[in-house]
Amino acid sequence: MESYTKVQKPKEENQRNEIKVAVTGAINKSFRYALKVLNEKVSDTDNTPTFDQIVVRASGNAIRKAIMLVEDIKNKHGNLYQ
């Protein structure tokens, strides 16, 4: 056992346009964050958005919440497609 060493995995950093949905989290916070990311502009003079897509990730029982979140974002923001 002396020849083995424990190696720390580098933690993945989230992109700003990536939202991870958990079973215990509130959808309201994720919803507000998603709208904030979609409405951000590159600069005041340029009217193009910073991000043109959002990635929503979930697993297990949180998939149901992720689908509800995506449907709410589509209804509120418009011009979005899955």
Secondary structure, 3 states (H helix, E strand, C coil): CCCCCCCCCCCCCCCCCEEECCCCCCHHHHHHHHHHHHHCECCCCCCCECCCCCEEECCHHHHHHHHHHHHHHHHHHCCCCC
